[in-house]
Amino acid sequence: MRGGWTVNVPFGDLKTHYSTYKKEIDGAIARTLASGHFILGGELERFERDFEAFLGTPYAIGCASGTEAIYLALAACGVGQGDEVITVAHTAVPTISAISMTGATPVFVDVDRTTYVMDPGEVERHITAKTKAIVPVHLYGQMVDLDQIKQLALKHKLYIIEDVAQATGAVYKGRSNAGTFGDFGAFSFYPSKNLGAFGDGGAVCTNSRENFERLMMLRNYGQSKRYHHDIIGINSRLDELQAAILSVQLPFVGQWNERRQQIASRYTTGLANKVVTPGVSTHSSHVWHLYVIQVDNRDALQEYLMECGIGTLIHYPIPAHLQKAYSYLGYKSGDLPVTEALADRILSLPMFPGLTDEQVDYVIESVAEFHKTHEASDHRALATATLETTHR
């Protein structure tokens, strides 16, 4: 709180985002409505071609959500009942939901304590004769070390499906856009993502024509052409309105990610020595979908920031392996020590391109004030304990 007043800092602000790009978005919506074509039409085709160019990949298809993007990729690999898929528990549960949708069993590995993403060194010892695929999650906007994953995949003949829901626009070692390194890349266009629709949406990309044709059938009831169902598929189509909205926003993703990087740099500089700031890998760019700090007294800090008018969230408070829905897998507390330690300490600060420097500085000042107060409280408690011990 600054001088008795607060600067409102929401965790996200999609209303202002719409206002800023209202002309482009309204134009896209009006154009689509006037066309009278709302499913599998020209707007989707336009977005798919634009997204292919953005990623530098030959094939991309739109689908209904990021969850189904992962499912479609797994299904295109033939993953099903009796198979195992290796991924992390430190992710949004939809990653795991997609694996469950195929009938396969998710197998969890731990993450790196500084970058928060899959630790490649943990993967090989979890590979069995049943393992069919690896799903590395590019969490918070940062990519997994894919070269190590690729070596394991080649050695054990496994598929790689990149979960790129939070890393659209990230680049691996200056050469590969997130989603284009593995066999498939799965994207989410949930409204708050680095590229967001105004509803659910997703996409899958691949470098293989064969995979592309299979994906096209899988997302549309398994049809090779109308009323000819060659394989078992589902209904997972990105509708024309969402495709049109995505198309007009796609050209701005680069500058939005640059602004996210500026905000992250400001946070990291201002919060040094006050909290544990996120580690940044040397193998990929970071597009900062989320800015996630670590603190010992997370709940108290979150409450304090709320009182200051600052929105925060926890991504994610309960790891997937300890969720009730996945208790049948037999995991218990202590099985993934780094993941579990992070779940108790992480806090996501406001991060979206529309944040002003004043808002960012206010967040930094508020965290610093809490840190200062908490540190003084700790010193007083220590002094009291020492005094009591001396007088015994």
C-alpha positions in Angstrom: 0.0 0.0 0.0 1.5 3.3 -1.1 0.6 6.3 1.1 -2.7 4.8 2.2 -3.9 4.1 -1.4 -3.5 1.2 -3.7 -2.8 0.7 -7.3 -5.1 -1.9 -8.7 -3.2 -4.7 -10.4 -5.5 -7.5 -11.6 -3.9 -10.9 -12.4 -5.2 -10.5 -15.9 -7.3 -8.0 -17.9 -9.0 -9.4 -20.9 -11.6 -6.6 -21.0 -8.8 -4.0 -21.6 -7.2 -6.3 -24.1 -10.4 -6.4 -26.1 -10.8 -2.7 -25.9 -7.2 -2.2 -27.3 -7.8 -4.5 -30.3 -11.5 -3.9 -30.7 -11.4 -2.7 -34.3 -9.5 -5.8 -35.5 -11.5 -8.2 -33.5 -14.9 -6.7 -34.3 -14.0 -6.7 -37.9 -13.1 -10.4 -37.9 -16.3 -11.3 -36.1 -18.5 -9.3 -38.4 -16.7 -10.8 -41.5 -17.3 -14.3 -40.2 -21.0 -13.7 -39.3 -21.6 -12.2 -42.7 -20.2 -15.2 -44.4 -22.8 -17.5 -42.9 -20.2 -20.3 -42.6 -19.2 -21.2 -39.1 -17.6 -24.7 -39.1 -14.5 -25.8 -41.2 -14.6 -22.9 -43.5 -12.3 -20.2 -44.9 -11.5 -18.5 -41.6 -10.1 -21.7 -40.1 -8.1 -22.4 -43.3 -6.7 -18.9 -43.2 -5.7 -19.3 -39.6 -4.1 -22.7 -40.1 -1.9 -21.4 -42.9 -1.0 -18.3 -40.9 -0.1 -20.4 -37.9 2.0 -22.7 -40.0 4.0 -19.7 -41.3 4.3 -18.3 -37.7 5.7 -21.6 -36.5 7.7 -22.5 -39.5 6.0 -25.9 -39.8 4.3 -27.4 -42.9 1.2 -28.6 -41.1 -1.1 -27.3 -38.4 -4.8 -28.0 -37.7 -7.2 -26.2 -35.4 -9.1 -28.1 -32.8 -11.5 -27.4 -30.0 -9.1 -27.0 -27.0 -5.6 -27.5 -25.8 -6.6 -30.7 -24.0 -7.9 -32.2 -27.2 -4.9 -31.0 -29.1 -2.8 -33.3 -26.8 -5.4 -36.1 -27.1 -5.4 -35.9 -30.9 -1.6 -36.1 -31.1 -1.6 -39.1 -28.8 -4.4 -40.8 -30.8 -2.5 -40.1 -34.1 0.4 -42.0 -32.5 -1.9 -44.9 -31.8 -1.6 -44.5 -28.0 -4.3 -46.4 -26.2 -5.2 -48.9 -23.5 -2.2 -50.6 -22.0 0.3 -48.0 -23.1 2.2 -45.6 -20.8 2.9 -41.9 -21.4 5.6 -40.1 -19.5 5.0 -36.6 -18.4 5.1 -34.3 -15.3 2.7 -33.8 -12.4 3.7 -30.2 -12.2 1.3 -29.0 -14.9 -2.3 -28.1 -15.4 -4.4 -31.3 -15.0 -5.7 -31.0 -18.6 -2.3 -32.4 -19.7 -3.1 -35.5 -17.8 -6.7 -35.6 -18.8 -5.7 -35.9 -22.4 -3.6 -38.9 -21.7 -6.4 -40.5 -19.7 -8.8 -39.9 -22.7 -6.8 -42.3 -24.8 -7.0 -45.0 -22.1 -3.2 -44.9 -21.5 -1.6 -44.6 -18.1 0.2 -41.4 -17.2 3.6 -41.9 -15.6 5.1 -38.9 -13.7 8.6 -37.7 -13.5 10.0 -34.9 -11.4 10.9 -31.4 -12.5 13.9 -29.0 -12.3 13.7 -26.9 -9.1 14.8 -23.7 -10.8 13.1 -23.8 -14.3 10.1 -25.8 -13.1 10.0 -28.0 -16.3 10.6 -31.7 -16.9 14.0 -32.9 -15.7 15.3 -35.0 -18.6 17.6 -36.9 -16.2 14.5 -38.3 -14.5 12.9 -39.7 -17.7 14.9 -42.8 -18.7 14.5 -44.7 -15.4 10.7 -44.5 -15.9 10.7 -46.0 -19.4 9.3 -49.5 -19.6 8.2 -51.9 -22.4 4.7 -50.2 -22.2 6.0 -46.7 -22.7 4.7 -45.2 -26.0 5.3 -41.5 -25.8 6.8 -38.6 -23.8 4.8 -35.4 -23.2 7.3 -32.6 -22.2 5.4 -29.6 -20.9 6.9 -26.2 -21.7 5.6 -24.7 -18.5 5.1 -21.0 -17.7 6.6 -20.0 -21.1 9.9 -21.9 -20.9 10.9 -25.0 -22.9 12.2 -28.4 -21.7 15.7 -29.5 -22.9 14.4 -31.3 -25.9 17.8 -32.6 -27.2 18.0 -35.0 -24.3 14.4 -36.0 -24.7 15.0 -36.6 -28.4 17.9 -38.9 -27.6 15.8 -41.0 -25.3 12.9 -41.1 -27.8 15.2 -42.4 -30.6 16.8 -44.9 -28.3 13.5 -46.4 -27.1 11.4 -45.7 -30.2 9.0 -43.3 -28.5 6.9 -40.4 -29.8 7.4 -36.9 -28.5 4.3 -34.6 -28.1 5.2 -31.2 -26.9 2.7 -29.5 -24.6 3.0 -25.9 -25.8 -0.1 -24.5 -24.1 1.9 -21.9 -22.2 4.8 -21.3 -24.6 3.5 -20.1 -28.0 6.4 -18.1 -29.6 9.2 -19.6 -27.5 12.3 -20.7 -29.5 14.6 -23.7 -28.8 18.3 -23.0 -29.2 17.6 -20.3 -31.7 16.4 -22.7 -34.3 13.1 -24.4 -33.5 9.8 -22.8 -32.5 8.1 -24.5 -29.6 5.9 -27.3 -30.9 8.0 -28.0 -34.1 10.8 -30.1 -32.5 8.9 -33.3 -31.6 6.5 -35.5 -33.6 3.7 -33.2 -32.6 3.1 -29.8 -30.9 -0.1 -29.2 -29.0 -1.3 -25.6 -28.4 -4.0 -24.1 -26.3 -5.8 -20.8 -27.2 -7.6 -20.4 -23.9 -8.3 -16.7 -23.6 -5.4 -15.9 -21.1 -2.7 -17.6 -23.2 0.0 -15.8 -25.1 -2.2 -16.2 -28.1 -5.8 -16.5 -26.8 -9.2 -16.9 -28.4 -12.4 -15.6 -27.0 -13.4 -19.1 -25.9 -11.8 -22.5 -26.0 -9.5 -23.4 -28.9 -6.4 -25.3 -29.7 -4.1 -26.6 -32.5 -1.8 -29.4 -33.3 1.2 -29.1 -35.6 3.4 -31.8 -37.2 6.1 -32.1 -39.8 4.6 -35.2 -41.3 2.1 -35.3 -44.1 0.9 -38.7 -42.9 0.4 -37.4 -39.3 -1.4 -34.3 -40.7 -3.9 -36.4 -42.7 -4.6 -38.6 -39.7 -5.2 -35.6 -37.5 -7.6 -34.1 -40.0 -9.7 -37.3 -39.8 -9.4 -37.7 -36.0 -10.8 -34.2 -35.3 -13.8 -34.7 -37.6 -15.3 -38.0 -36.7 -12.6 -40.1 -38.5 -13.9 -39.0 -41.9 -11.6 -39.2 -44.9 -14.4 -37.4 -46.8 -18.0 -36.7 -46.0 -19.8 -39.8 -44.7 -16.7 -42.0 -45.1 -15.4 -42.8 -41.6 -12.1 -44.6 -42.0 -11.0 -44.5 -38.3 -12.7 -43.8 -35.0 -12.5 -40.0 -34.4 -14.1 -37.3 -32.3 -15.6 -33.8 -32.8 -12.8 -31.4 -32.1 -13.0 -28.5 -34.5 -11.9 -24.9 -34.0 -14.9 -22.9 -35.0 -14.8 -20.1 -37.6 -15.3 -17.2 -35.1 -12.4 -18.3 -32.9 -10.2 -18.9 -35.9 -11.0 -15.4 -37.2 -10.3 -13.8 -33.8 -7.0 -15.7 -33.6 -5.9 -14.7 -37.1 -6.2 -11.0 -36.4 -4.3 -11.3 -33.1 -1.5 -13.6 -34.4 0.6 -10.7 -35.8 0.8 -9.1 -32.4 2.2 -12.2 -30.5 5.8 -11.2 -31.0 5.4 -7.8 -29.5 3.3 -9.1 -26.7 6.0 -11.7 -25.8 8.6 -8.9 -25.9 6.5 -6.9 -23.4 6.2 -10.0 -21.2 10.0 -10.3 -21.3 10.4 -6.7 -20.3 8.0 -7.1 -17.4 9.8 -10.3 -16.3 13.1 -8.5 -16.4 11.7 -5.7 -14.2 10.3 -8.2 -11.7 13.6 -10.2 -11.5 15.7 -7.1 -10.9 13.3 -5.6 -8.4 12.6 -8.8 -6.5 16.2 -10.0 -6.2 17.2 -11.1 -2.6 13.5 -10.8 -1.5 12.0 -14.0 -3.1 13.3 -16.8 -5.2 12.8 -15.5 -8.8 12.3 -18.0 -11.7 15.4 -19.6 -13.2 15.9 -19.1 -17.0 17.4 -22.0 -19.0 20.2 -21.4 -21.6 18.6 -23.6 -24.2 15.4 -21.7 -25.1 13.9 -18.2 -25.0 11.3 -17.6 -22.3 7.9 -16.0 -23.3 6.7 -15.6 -19.7 3.1 -16.9 -19.9 3.4 -16.7 -16.1 5.9 -15.2 -13.7 6.2 -17.6 -10.8 8.2 -16.9 -7.6 9.0 -19.1 -4.6 8.5 -18.0 -1.0 8.5 -19.8 2.3 5.3 -18.0 3.5 3.4 -18.1 0.3 -0.1 -18.0 1.8 0.6 -15.0 4.0 2.2 -13.1 1.0 -0.8 -13.9 -1.2 -3.2 -12.5 1.4 -1.1 -9.4 1.9 -0.9 -8.7 -1.9 -4.7 -9.2 -2.1 -5.1 -6.5 0.6 -2.9 -4.3 -1.6 -5.2 -4.8 -4.6 -2.8 -7.2 -6.4 -4.2 -10.3 -7.9 -2.2 -13.6 -7.7 -2.8 -17.3 -8.4 -1.0 -20.5 -7.7 0.0 -22.7 -10.7 -0.5 -25.4 -9.3 -1.3 -26.0 -5.6 -1.9 -29.7 -5.8 0.3 -31.8 -8.2 -1.5 -34.1 -10.5 -0.1 -37.3 -8.9 -1.7 -36.3 -5.6 -5.1 -35.4 -7.1 -8.0 -37.6 -6.0 -8.8 -38.4 -9.6 -5.4 -40.1 -10.1 -5.2 -41.9 -6.8 -5.7 -45.2 -8.7 -2.1 -44.8 -10.0 -0.8 -45.4 -6.5 1.4 -42.3 -6.0 2.0 -41.0 -2.5 3.5 -37.9 -0.9 7.3 -37.9 -1.3 7.3 -39.7 -4.7 8.1 -36.4 -6.5 10.0 -34.3 -3.9 10.8 -31.3 -6.1 7.3 -31.1 -7.5 5.8 -31.3 -4.1 8.2 -28.7 -2.6 7.4 -26.3 -5.4 3.6 -26.7 -4.8 4.0 -25.4 -1.3 6.1 -22.4 -2.3 5.1 -21.0 -5.7 3.1 -17.9 -6.4 2.2 -16.4 -9.8 2.4 -12.6 -10.0 0.4 -10.6 -12.5 1.8 -11.1 -16.0 0.1 -9.8 -19.2 1.3 -7.4 -21.9 -1.0 -4.7 -20.8 0.6 -4.2 -17.4 2.1 -0.8 -17.0 5.5 -0.2 -15.4 3.8 1.6 -12.6 1.7 -1.5 -11.8 4.8 -3.8 -12.0 6.7 -1.5 -9.7 3.8 -1.4 -7.3 3.8 -5.2 -7.1 7.6 -5.2 -6.5 7.2 -2.5 -3.8 4.4 -4.5 -2.1 6.4 -7.7 -2.1 9.4 -5.8 -0.7 7.3 -4.3 2.0 6.0 -7.7 3.0 9.5 -9.1 3.0 10.8 -6.3 5.1 8.0 -6.7 7.6 8.2 -10.5 7.7 12.0 -10.3 8.2 11.7 -7.9 11.1 9.1 -10.2 12.6 11.4 -13.1 12.3 14.2 -11.1 14.0 11.9 -10.2 16.9 10.8 -13.8 17.3 14.5 -14.9 17.3 15.4 -12.3 19.9 12.5 -13.2 22.1 13.4 -16.9 21.9 17.1 -16.1 22.7 16.1 -13.9 25.7 13.8 -16.7 27.1 16.6 -19.3 26.8 19.1 -16.9 28.5 16.8 -16.4 31.5 16.1 -20.1 32.1 
